[in-house]
C-alpha cells in the first residue's frame, strides 16, 4: 500500500503540471510546450535516479510508466520536437532499470512493454517501446532466446482485446521479424510452415509464406496459398490485387504461358492499374493485328470509366477517341491532362471546349478564386494556335457583360 502511495505522489506531481498548462480546448499549445516538457523532465531527473540507486527498480519503472501514459493521453502542439527529447530521457531511464533488473523483473518489464504495443499510446511514443524491445530483448543474446521473446509477444498481441486492424497490423509486423529470424536457422522449414498455419488469418503472415514458397521454388504451394488469400481477403481490393500480381509472376517464372496470359487478363479487366503496367504486358503477348481486336474487349469493359479509358486511348495513340472522350468530360481536368498531345492535332476543338468551360464558370461564379482560375485558363488558351484572337474577343465581351464585377475586372486586368 505504501508503495502505491509513493507512486501516486509522483504521478500527482505530473498531473498538477499538466493541469497548469492544459488549455480549455484540451491542448498544450506551442508557446507553452517547451516549459511544460522542461517541468516533466525535471521530475524524471530529480525523482527517478534516487529510486534506481536505492534498488527500487520496479517502483521507478512504474512511476515512469504512469508518467508515460499521462503524457500519451494529452494533446501537445510540438513542432519543435520537445516531446521527442522527453521520450529519449524516458528511454534512457528504462535502459538504466533494465541494466540492474533481475530475470524475473525483466519478464515483468517485457510484459508491460508488449501490453502497450496496442494503440494505447500514440504511435510516435510507441516507437520507443518498440526500440527498447528490439534493443534489449530481441537484439542481443542467442537466437533461441530472441525467438522465445518475440513468439511470446506475438501470442500476447494476437489475443489482445483492441481494434481488429491494430491487432492484425502488430501481429503481422512482429511475425515478419520472427519468421526472418527463424529462416536463418538450419532445418527451419517445418517450423516456418507450422507458425504460418497457426497465424494463417493474418495477411502479412500469408504473404511471408507465399514469398518463402517462391524462394524454395515450391510454386504449387505458393499458388494454393494465393488462392486461399484471395478468398480470405476478398473485401480488400488492394491486397487481392497484390495476390493476383504475384500469381502472374509465378506463372511467368514457370513458363506457363497459358495461365500467365489468363492472369494478365484478370489484372487488366478486374484490377486496372493507373500506370497501365499489366495492360502493356498483356499487349506484348499478341501480334499487332490480333491486339487491335483484343484491345476492343478491354475498351468495352471500361465504357463507364472515362478516366481509365482515356489513359488507354493515350497509350494506344487513338487521339480521335481520346478527343471525343475528353470533350464530353465535365470541367477542364481531363482537357488539361491531355491537352499537350491533343492541341497540335485538334486546336480548334480544344479551344472551343476551353471557351465553353470558361464562359460557364464566368456566368455561374462571383468569387475571386474562381476568377483567377478563369484567367489561368485564358492564359493557357493564348498559347494554343488561334487562341489569342478568341481570348481577346471573350475578354472584350466580358468587360461589357460583367462590368459591375469589380473582382473579375481586376483579375482580367492581370491577363
C-alpha positions as CSV (number, residue, x, y, z in Angstrom):
1,X,0.0,0.0,0.0
2,X,2.8,2.3,0.9
3,X,4.4,1.7,-2.5
4,X,1.2,2.6,-4.3
5,X,1.0,5.8,-2.2
6,X,4.6,6.7,-3.2
7,X,3.8,6.1,-6.9
8,X,0.7,8.2,-6.5
9,X,2.7,11.0,-5.0
10,X,4.9,11.2,-8.1
11,X,2.1,10.9,-10.7
12,X,0.0,13.6,-8.9
13,X,3.0,15.9,-9.2
14,X,3.0,15.4,-13.0
15,X,-0.8,15.7,-13.1
16,X,-0.6,19.1,-11.4
17,X,2.0,20.2,-14.1
18,X,-0.4,19.0,-16.8
19,X,-3.4,20.9,-15.4
20,X,-1.4,24.1,-15.2
21,X,-0.5,24.1,-18.9
22,X,-3.6,22.4,-20.3
23,X,-5.9,24.9,-22.1
24,X,-9.7,24.7,-22.2
25,X,-9.6,23.3,-25.7
26,X,-7.7,20.2,-24.3
27,X,-4.3,21.2,-25.8
28,X,-1.0,22.3,-24.5
29,X,-0.1,24.8,-27.2
30,X,3.3,25.6,-28.8
31,X,4.0,28.7,-26.7
32,X,3.9,26.6,-23.5
33,X,5.1,23.2,-24.8
34,X,8.8,23.8,-24.0
35,X,8.2,24.9,-20.5
36,X,5.8,22.0,-19.9
37,X,8.3,19.5,-21.1
38,X,11.0,21.1,-19.0
39,X,9.0,20.6,-15.9
40,X,8.2,17.0,-16.6
41,X,11.8,16.3,-17.4
42,X,12.8,17.8,-14.1
43,X,10.5,15.3,-12.3
44,X,12.2,12.4,-14.1
45,X,15.7,13.8,-13.4
46,X,15.1,14.5,-9.7
47,X,12.9,11.6,-8.6
48,X,13.8,8.6,-10.7
49,X,17.6,8.2,-10.2
50,X,17.3,8.1,-6.4
51,X,14.8,5.2,-6.7
52,X,17.2,3.3,-9.1
53,X,20.2,3.9,-6.9
54,X,18.3,2.6,-3.8
55,X,17.4,-0.7,-5.7
56,X,13.7,0.2,-6.1
57,X,13.9,-0.6,-9.8
58,X,10.3,-1.7,-10.3
59,X,8.9,1.3,-8.4
60,X,11.0,3.6,-10.6
61,X,9.7,1.6,-13.6
62,X,6.0,2.1,-12.5
63,X,6.5,5.8,-11.9
64,X,8.0,6.3,-15.4
65,X,5.2,4.3,-16.9
66,X,2.5,6.3,-15.2
67,X,4.0,9.5,-16.4
68,X,4.4,8.0,-19.9
69,X,0.7,7.1,-20.0
70,X,-0.3,10.5,-18.6
71,X,1.7,12.3,-21.4
72,X,0.3,10.0,-24.0
73,X,-3.3,11.0,-23.0
74,X,-2.9,14.7,-23.8
75,X,-2.6,16.6,-27.0
76,X,0.6,18.7,-27.3
77,X,1.4,21.1,-30.1
78,X,5.0,20.3,-30.5
79,X,6.5,21.3,-33.9
80,X,9.9,21.9,-32.3
81,X,10.3,18.3,-31.0
82,X,10.4,18.8,-27.2
83,X,8.3,15.7,-26.7
84,X,10.9,13.7,-28.5
85,X,13.5,14.8,-26.1
86,X,11.3,13.8,-23.2
87,X,10.9,10.3,-24.8
88,X,14.6,10.0,-25.2
89,X,15.0,10.7,-21.5
90,X,12.3,8.1,-20.7
91,X,14.1,5.6,-22.9
92,X,17.4,6.1,-21.2
93,X,15.8,5.6,-17.8
94,X,14.2,2.4,-18.9
95,X,17.6,1.2,-20.1
96,X,19.1,2.1,-16.7
97,X,16.5,0.0,-15.0
98,X,17.0,-3.0,-17.3
99,X,20.7,-2.9,-16.6
100,X,20.0,-3.8,-12.9
101,X,16.7,-5.7,-13.2
102,X,16.6,-9.4,-12.3
103,X,15.4,-12.0,-14.8
104,X,12.0,-12.1,-13.1
105,X,11.8,-8.3,-13.2
106,X,12.8,-8.3,-16.9
107,X,9.9,-10.7,-17.6
108,X,7.5,-8.2,-15.9
109,X,9.0,-5.3,-17.8
110,X,8.7,-7.2,-21.0
111,X,5.1,-7.9,-20.3
112,X,4.3,-4.2,-19.7
113,X,6.0,-3.2,-22.9
114,X,4.2,-5.8,-25.0
115,X,0.9,-4.9,-23.3
116,X,1.3,-1.3,-24.6
117,X,2.0,-2.2,-28.3
118,X,-1.7,-2.0,-28.9
119,X,-2.5,1.6,-29.7
120,X,-2.9,2.7,-26.0
121,X,-0.2,5.4,-26.6
122,X,0.3,7.5,-29.7
123,X,2.3,5.9,-32.5
124,X,5.3,8.2,-32.1
125,X,5.6,7.3,-28.4
126,X,5.0,3.6,-29.2
127,X,8.1,3.8,-31.3
128,X,10.3,4.0,-28.2
129,X,8.7,0.8,-26.7
130,X,9.5,-1.0,-30.0
131,X,13.0,0.3,-29.9
132,X,13.7,-0.9,-26.4
133,X,12.2,-4.3,-27.2
134,X,14.4,-4.7,-30.2
135,X,17.5,-3.4,-28.4
136,X,17.1,-5.3,-25.1
137,X,15.0,-8.3,-25.8
138,X,15.4,-9.1,-29.5
139,X,18.7,-7.6,-30.5
140,X,21.2,-9.5,-28.3
141,X,21.7,-12.9,-26.9
142,X,21.4,-16.2,-28.7
143,X,18.7,-16.5,-31.4
144,X,16.7,-19.1,-29.4
145,X,16.3,-16.5,-26.6
146,X,15.2,-13.8,-29.1
147,X,12.8,-16.2,-30.8
148,X,11.3,-17.1,-27.4
149,X,10.6,-13.4,-26.5
150,X,9.2,-12.5,-30.0
151,X,6.9,-15.5,-30.1
152,X,5.7,-14.7,-26.6
153,X,4.9,-11.2,-27.6
154,X,3.1,-12.3,-30.8
155,X,0.9,-14.7,-28.8
156,X,0.0,-11.8,-26.4
157,X,-0.7,-9.4,-29.3
158,X,-2.9,-12.0,-31.0
159,X,-5.2,-12.3,-28.0
160,X,-5.4,-8.6,-27.0
161,X,-8.9,-7.1,-27.0
162,X,-8.4,-4.0,-29.0
163,X,-9.2,-2.9,-32.6
164,X,-9.0,-5.7,-35.1
165,X,-7.0,-3.7,-37.6
166,X,-4.4,-2.7,-34.9
167,X,-4.1,-6.3,-33.8
168,X,-3.7,-7.7,-37.3
169,X,-1.1,-5.0,-38.1
170,X,1.0,-5.6,-35.0
171,X,0.9,-9.4,-35.2
172,X,1.9,-9.2,-38.9
173,X,4.7,-6.8,-38.3
174,X,6.3,-8.8,-35.5
175,X,5.6,-12.1,-37.2
176,X,7.8,-10.9,-40.1
177,X,10.6,-10.3,-37.6
178,X,10.1,-13.7,-36.1
179,X,10.0,-15.6,-39.4
180,X,13.0,-13.7,-40.8
181,X,15.0,-14.7,-37.7
182,X,13.7,-18.3,-37.9
183,X,14.7,-18.5,-41.5
184,X,18.3,-18.1,-40.6
185,X,18.2,-21.3,-38.7
186,X,19.0,-24.7,-40.2
187,X,16.1,-27.1,-40.8
188,X,13.6,-24.3,-40.0
189,X,11.2,-25.0,-42.9
190,X,8.8,-27.1,-40.9
191,X,8.7,-24.6,-38.1
192,X,8.1,-21.7,-40.6
193,X,5.2,-23.6,-42.1
194,X,3.8,-24.5,-38.7
195,X,4.0,-20.9,-37.4
196,X,2.4,-19.6,-40.6
197,X,-0.5,-22.0,-40.4
198,X,-1.1,-21.0,-36.7
199,X,-1.5,-17.4,-37.8
200,X,-3.0,-18.0,-41.2
201,X,-5.7,-15.5,-40.7
202,X,-3.1,-12.7,-40.9
203,X,-2.4,-11.4,-44.4
204,X,1.2,-10.4,-43.6
205,X,2.0,-13.9,-42.4
206,X,0.4,-15.4,-45.5
207,X,2.4,-13.1,-47.8
208,X,5.6,-14.1,-46.0
209,X,4.7,-17.8,-46.5
210,X,4.0,-17.2,-50.2
211,X,7.3,-15.5,-50.8
212,X,9.1,-18.2,-48.8
213,X,7.5,-20.8,-51.1
214,X,8.6,-18.9,-54.1
215,X,12.2,-18.8,-52.8
216,X,12.0,-22.5,-52.3
217,X,10.6,-22.9,-55.9
218,X,7.5,-24.6,-54.4
219,X,5.2,-22.8,-56.8
220,X,2.2,-25.1,-56.4
221,X,2.2,-24.4,-52.6
222,X,2.5,-20.6,-53.3
223,X,-0.4,-20.6,-55.8
224,X,-2.6,-22.6,-53.4
225,X,-1.8,-20.1,-50.6
226,X,-2.5,-17.2,-53.0
227,X,-5.9,-18.7,-53.9
228,X,-6.7,-19.1,-50.2
229,X,-5.6,-15.5,-49.6
230,X,-7.8,-14.2,-52.5
231,X,-10.8,-15.8,-50.9
232,X,-10.0,-14.8,-47.3
233,X,-9.2,-11.1,-48.2
234,X,-11.8,-10.7,-50.9
235,X,-13.1,-7.5,-49.3
236,X,-9.7,-5.9,-49.5
237,X,-9.2,-4.9,-53.2
238,X,-5.7,-3.7,-52.8
239,X,-4.5,-6.9,-51.1
240,X,-6.3,-9.1,-53.7
241,X,-4.7,-7.1,-56.5
242,X,-1.2,-7.8,-55.0
243,X,-2.0,-11.5,-54.8
244,X,-3.1,-11.6,-58.4
245,X,0.1,-9.9,-59.4
246,X,2.2,-12.5,-57.5
247,X,0.3,-15.3,-59.2
248,X,1.0,-13.7,-62.6
249,X,4.7,-13.6,-61.8
250,X,4.8,-17.2,-60.7
251,X,3.2,-18.4,-63.9
252,X,5.7,-16.2,-65.8
253,X,8.7,-17.7,-63.9
254,X,7.3,-21.2,-64.5
255,X,7.0,-20.6,-68.3
256,X,3.2,-21.4,-68.0
257,X,2.2,-19.1,-70.8
258,X,-1.5,-20.0,-70.9
259,X,-2.0,-19.3,-67.2
260,X,0.2,-16.3,-67.4
261,X,-1.9,-14.7,-70.1
262,X,-5.1,-15.6,-68.2
263,X,-3.8,-13.9,-65.1
264,X,-2.9,-10.8,-67.1
265,X,-6.5,-10.6,-68.4
266,X,-7.7,-10.8,-64.8
267,X,-5.4,-8.0,-63.8
268,X,-6.3,-5.8,-66.7
269,X,-10.1,-6.3,-66.6
270,X,-10.7,-6.6,-62.8
271,X,-7.8,-4.7,-61.1
272,X,-7.0,-1.9,-63.5
273,X,-3.8,-0.1,-62.5
274,X,-3.2,3.6,-63.1
275,X,0.2,3.1,-64.6
276,X,-1.1,0.5,-67.1
277,X,1.8,-1.9,-66.4
278,X,-0.4,-5.0,-66.7
279,X,-2.1,-3.6,-69.8
280,X,1.3,-3.1,-71.6
281,X,2.4,-6.5,-70.5
282,X,-0.7,-8.1,-71.9
283,X,-0.3,-6.2,-75.2
284,X,3.2,-7.7,-75.7
285,X,1.6,-11.2,-75.7
286,X,-0.2,-10.6,-79.0
287,X,0.8,-9.8,-82.6
288,X,-0.1,-6.3,-83.6
289,X,-3.1,-7.3,-85.8
290,X,-4.5,-9.6,-83.0
291,X,-4.1,-6.9,-80.4
292,X,-6.2,-4.5,-82.3
293,X,-9.1,-6.8,-81.8
294,X,-8.2,-7.8,-78.2
295,X,-7.9,-4.2,-77.0
296,X,-11.5,-3.6,-78.0
297,X,-12.6,-6.1,-75.4
298,X,-10.7,-4.1,-72.8
299,X,-12.2,-0.8,-74.0
300,X,-15.7,-2.3,-73.9
301,X,-15.2,-3.3,-70.2
302,X,-14.4,0.4,-69.3
303,X,-17.1,2.2,-71.2
304,X,-18.3,3.7,-67.9
305,X,-14.9,4.6,-66.7
306,X,-13.8,7.7,-68.7
307,X,-10.6,8.2,-66.7
308,X,-9.2,4.8,-67.3
309,X,-10.4,4.7,-70.9
310,X,-8.7,8.0,-71.6
311,X,-5.4,6.6,-70.3
312,X,-5.7,3.6,-72.6
313,X,-6.6,5.7,-75.6
314,X,-3.5,7.9,-74.9
315,X,-1.4,4.7,-74.6
316,X,-2.6,3.4,-77.9
317,X,-2.3,6.8,-79.6
318,X,-6.0,6.7,-80.5
319,X,-6.2,10.5,-80.4
320,X,-9.6,10.8,-82.2
321,X,-11.2,8.7,-79.5
322,X,-9.3,10.4,-76.8
323,X,-10.5,13.8,-78.0
324,X,-14.1,12.6,-78.1
325,X,-13.9,11.3,-74.6
326,X,-12.2,14.5,-73.3
327,X,-14.7,16.8,-74.9
328,X,-17.6,15.1,-73.2
329,X,-15.9,15.1,-69.8
330,X,-17.2,17.8,-67.5
331,X,-14.9,20.6,-66.4
332,X,-11.3,21.1,-67.6
333,X,-9.4,18.4,-65.7
334,X,-9.3,15.8,-68.5
335,X,-8.7,18.6,-71.0
336,X,-5.7,19.9,-69.1
337,X,-4.3,16.3,-68.6
338,X,-4.3,15.5,-72.3
339,X,-4.0,19.0,-73.9
340,X,-0.3,18.5,-74.7
341,X,-1.0,15.6,-77.0
342,X,-4.2,16.9,-78.5
343,X,-3.7,20.7,-79.1
344,X,-1.4,20.3,-82.1
345,X,-3.8,18.0,-83.9
346,X,-7.1,19.5,-82.8
347,X,-6.5,23.1,-81.7
348,X,-10.0,24.3,-82.7
349,X,-11.8,21.7,-80.7
350,X,-9.6,22.2,-77.7
351,X,-10.1,26.0,-77.8
352,X,-13.9,25.6,-78.1
353,X,-14.0,23.3,-75.1
354,X,-11.9,25.7,-73.0
355,X,-14.1,28.6,-74.2
356,X,-17.3,26.8,-73.2
357,X,-16.0,25.9,-69.8
358,X,-14.6,29.4,-69.1
359,X,-17.8,31.0,-70.1
360,X,-19.8,28.6,-67.9
361,X,-17.5,29.4,-64.9
362,X,-17.8,33.1,-65.5
363,X,-21.6,33.0,-65.7
364,X,-22.0,31.0,-62.5
365,X,-19.5,32.5,-60.1
366,X,-18.7,35.7,-58.3
367,X,-15.7,34.8,-56.2
368,X,-12.1,35.9,-56.8
369,X,-10.6,32.4,-56.5
370,X,-12.6,31.2,-59.5
371,X,-11.9,34.4,-61.4
372,X,-8.2,33.6,-61.0
373,X,-8.8,30.1,-62.3
374,X,-10.6,31.5,-65.3
375,X,-7.7,33.8,-66.1
376,X,-5.3,30.8,-65.9
377,X,-7.5,29.1,-68.5
378,X,-7.4,32.2,-70.7
379,X,-3.6,32.4,-70.4
380,X,-3.4,28.8,-71.5
381,X,-5.7,29.3,-74.4
382,X,-3.5,32.1,-75.7
383,X,-0.7,29.5,-76.1
384,X,-2.8,27.4,-78.5
385,X,-3.0,28.2,-82.2
386,X,-5.8,30.6,-82.8
387,X,-6.3,31.2,-79.1
388,X,-5.0,34.7,-78.9
389,X,-7.8,36.0,-81.0
390,X,-10.6,34.0,-79.2
391,X,-9.4,35.2,-75.8
392,X,-9.3,38.8,-77.0
393,X,-12.9,38.6,-78.1
394,X,-14.0,36.8,-74.9
395,X,-12.4,39.5,-72.7
396,X,-13.9,42.3,-74.8
397,X,-17.4,40.8,-74.4
398,X,-17.0,40.2,-70.6
399,X,-15.8,43.7,-69.9
400,X,-19.2,44.8,-71.1
401,X,-21.3,42.0,-69.8
402,X,-19.7,41.8,-66.3
403,X,-18.6,45.4,-65.9
404,X,-20.0,45.6,-62.4
405,X,-18.0,42.7,-61.2
406,X,-15.1,44.5,-59.6
407,X,-13.0,41.4,-58.7
408,X,-13.5,39.9,-62.1
409,X,-12.4,43.1,-63.9
410,X,-9.4,43.3,-61.6
411,X,-8.2,39.7,-62.4
412,X,-8.9,40.2,-66.1
413,X,-6.6,43.2,-65.9
414,X,-3.8,40.9,-64.9
415,X,-4.2,38.8,-68.1
